[in-house]
């Protein structure tokens, strides 16, 4: 969320669901964000959903 990316956590355990929702007390440092942003892109699978006729 901090880098305009929405994580999709999954859990069936009530305590873990609560932990997954506790995002207000978490922040990645500027240095860590720079490290993450400098990583080589190795993801993406499929077509952009806004540019494909379904």
TORPALUM-714345 format. One line per 8 residues: number of its first residue (from 1); for each residue y, z, x of N, C-alpha, C, O. Coordinates in nm, 4 decimals, padded with zeros to 6 digits. Each point is the difference from the previous one (the first is absolute). Layout:
NUM	Y:Z:X:Y:Z:X:Y:Z:X:Y:Z:X | ...
This chain:
1	-00.1184:00.0000:00.0826:00.1184:00.0000:-00.0826:00.1248:00.0000:00.0871:00.1027:-00.0578:-00.0357 | -00.1131:00.1222:00.1480:00.1145:00.0103:00.0891:00.0365:-00.1363:00.0584:00.1155:-00.0233:00.0357 | -00.2122:-00.0656:-00.0261:00.0239:-00.1322:00.0571:-00.0159:-00.1062:-00.1081:-00.0398:-00.1128:00.0290 | 00.0705:00.1483:-00.1529:-00.0137:-00.0882:-00.1162:-00.1428:-00.0495:-00.0184:-00.0219:-00.1132:-00.0433 | -00.0753:00.1981:00.0761:-00.1406:-00.0301:-00.0213:-00.0571:00.1114:-00.0852:00.0137:00.1178:00.0331 | -00.0766:-00.1543:-00.1411:-00.0561:00.0988:-00.0910:-00.1482:00.0196:00.0289:-00.0785:-00.0934:-00.0165 | 00.0391:00.2117:00.0587:-00.1424:00.0251:00.0234:-00.0735:00.0145:-00.1328:00.0585:00.0397:-00.1007 | -00.1851:-00.0718:00.1019:-00.0825:00.0125:-00.1197:-00.1126:00.0994:00.0280:-00.1130:-00.0399:00.0280
9	00.1442:00.1691:-00.0355:-00.1028:00.1001:00.0281:-00.1029:00.0059:-00.1121:00.0299:-00.0298:-00.1157 | -00.1500:00.0685:00.1519:-00.1070:00.0118:-00.0985:-00.0768:00.1290:00.0250:-00.0315:00.0334:00.1142 | 00.0027:00.0365:-00.2182:-00.0835:00.1183:00.0101:-00.0511:00.0370:-00.1380:00.0616:-00.0317:-00.1018 | -00.1745:00.0989:00.1007:-00.0525:00.0536:-00.1258:-00.0022:00.1520:00.0031:-00.0320:00.0649:-00.0996 | 00.0662:-00.0089:00.2149:00.0014:00.1446:00.0167:00.1371:00.0540:-00.0387:00.1001:-00.0403:00.0592 | -00.0926:00.1303:-00.1570:00.1301:00.0494:-00.0464:00.0919:00.0502:00.1114:00.1197:-00.0286:-00.0017 | -00.1731:00.1020:00.0972:00.0857:00.0522:00.1069:00.0557:-00.1124:00.0868:00.1137:00.0086:00.0466 | -00.1915:-00.1131:-00.0245:00.0471:-00.1136:00.0798:00.1029:-00.0821:-00.0779:00.0934:-00.0541:00.0591
17	-00.1099:00.0446:-00.1897:00.0982:-00.0703:-00.0828:00.1346:00.0695:00.0107:00.1031:-00.0660:00.0133 | -00.1031:00.1981:-00.0190:00.1241:00.0773:00.0148:00.0616:-00.0268:00.1368:00.1210:-00.0203:00.0105 | -00.2028:00.0200:00.0940:00.0503:-00.0289:00.1350:00.0596:-00.1399:00.0076:00.1043:-00.0194:00.0626 | -00.1687:-00.0776:-00.1251:00.0495:-00.1375:00.0025:00.1348:-00.0130:-00.0703:00.0797:-00.0870:00.0349 | -00.0539:00.1715:-00.1320:00.1269:-00.0058:-00.0732:00.1120:00.0752:00.0702:00.1159:-00.0130:-00.0391 | -00.1469:00.0899:00.1400:00.1001:00.0803:00.0711:00.0654:-00.0823:00.1105:-00.0173:00.0293:00.1183 | 00.0923:-00.1321:-00.1569:00.0619:-00.0878:00.0992:00.1445:00.0362:00.0284:00.0616:-00.0575:00.0897 | -00.0071:00.1508:-00.1638:00.1405:00.0361:00.0186:00.0243:00.0781:00.1282:00.1134:00.0064:00.0475
25	-00.2168:00.0526:00.0088:00.0186:00.0823:00.1194:-00.0536:-00.0685:00.1259:-00.0392:00.0669:00.0957 | 00.0376:-00.1988:-00.0963:-00.0553:-00.0755:00.1114:00.1007:-00.1037:00.0452:00.0565:-00.0726:-00.0819 | -00.0337:00.0653:00.2132:00.0913:-00.1005:00.0531:-00.0484:-00.0436:00.1376:-00.0363:00.0828:00.0836 | 00.0362:-00.2124:-00.0614:-00.0384:-00.0549:00.1296:00.1252:-00.0062:00.0868:00.1062:-00.0410:-00.0467 | -00.1185:00.0815:00.1722:00.1158:00.0012:00.0895:00.0458:-00.1427:00.0303:-00.0761:-00.0955:-00.0158 | 00.2001:00.0826:00.0592:00.0549:-00.1305:00.0362:-00.0847:-00.0635:00.1110:-00.0289:-00.1196:-00.0037 | -00.0098:00.1998:00.1007:-00.0813:-00.0510:00.1103:-00.1351:-00.0520:-00.0498:-00.0460:-00.1058:00.0430 | -00.0168:00.1802:-00.1335:-00.1280:-00.0444:-00.0551:00.0173:-00.1259:-00.0842:-00.0862:-00.0878:00.0027
33	00.1951:00.0774:-00.0769:00.0263:-00.1206:-00.0791:00.0166:-00.1207:00.0919:-00.0490:-00.1084:-00.0315 | 00.1173:00.1256:00.1442:00.0170:-00.1095:00.0952:-00.1347:-00.0432:00.0570:-00.0250:-00.1191:00.0180 | -00.0611:00.2155:00.0100:-00.1339:-00.0309:00.0503:-00.0802:-00.0763:-00.1041:-00.0656:-00.0992:00.0319 | 00.0706:00.1446:-00.1548:-00.0726:-00.0674:-00.1088:00.0530:-00.1414:-00.0192:-00.0782:-00.0942:-00.0124 | 00.2097:00.0786:00.0098:00.0603:-00.1314:-00.0226:-00.0251:-00.0962:00.1156:00.0054:-00.1214:-00.0196 | -00.0327:00.1724:00.1389:-00.0256:-00.0844:00.1164:-00.1455:-00.0462:00.0073:-00.0339:-00.0851:00.0823 | -00.0518:00.1405:-00.1676:-00.1415:-00.0385:00.0029:-00.0160:-00.1448:-00.0457:00.0734:-00.0488:-00.0859 | -00.1718:-00.0180:00.1462:-00.0288:-00.1380:-00.0369:-00.0550:-00.0038:-00.1424:-00.0838:00.0821:-00.0374
41	00.1315:-00.1778:-00.0410:-00.0471:-00.0153:-00.1376:-00.1445:-00.0481:00.0025:-00.0312:-00.1004:00.0641 | -00.0560:00.1707:-00.1328:-00.1410:-00.0397:-00.0013:-00.0588:00.0118:-00.1401:-00.1214:00.0130:-00.0157 | 00.2057:-00.0176:-00.0841:-00.0501:00.0176:-00.1358:00.0311:-00.1196:-00.0871:00.0260:-00.1103:00.0481 | -00.0294:00.1346:-00.1726:00.0285:-00.1060:-00.0955:-00.1261:-00.0774:-00.0318:-00.0666:-00.0527:00.0892 | 00.0360:00.0466:-00.2121:-00.1152:-00.0782:-00.0413:00.0302:-00.0586:-00.1361:00.0237:00.0718:-00.0972 | -00.0250:-00.2000:00.0926:00.0252:-00.0644:-00.1271:00.1408:-00.0542:-00.0104:00.0777:00.0054:00.0953 | -00.0471:-00.0560:-00.2088:00.1272:-00.0647:-00.0258:00.1003:00.0978:-00.0585:-00.0377:00.1025:-00.0567 | 00.1649:-00.1344:00.0707:00.1066:00.0837:-00.0542:-00.0057:-00.0080:-00.1527:00.0086:-00.1096:-00.0554
49	-00.0229:00.2222:-00.0135:-00.0195:-00.0020:-00.1454:00.1176:-00.0581:-00.0782:-00.0187:-00.0466:-00.1124 | 00.1388:00.0482:00.1689:00.1151:-00.0561:-00.0707:00.0112:-00.1508:00.0177:00.0835:-00.0636:-00.0643 | -00.1659:00.0060:00.1498:00.0106:-00.1428:00.0294:-00.1270:-00.0767:-00.0349:-00.0189:-00.1130:00.0450 | -00.0675:00.1737:-00.1244:-00.1265:-00.0625:-00.0367:-00.0076:-00.0111:-00.1510:00.0340:00.0936:-00.0724 | -00.0791:-00.2091:00.0257:-00.0245:-00.0167:-00.1435:-00.1400:00.0510:-00.0311:-00.0991:-00.0506:00.0526 | 00.0924:00.1524:-00.1397:-00.1298:00.0556:-00.0361:-00.0512:-00.0637:-00.1252:-00.1088:00.0340:-00.0466
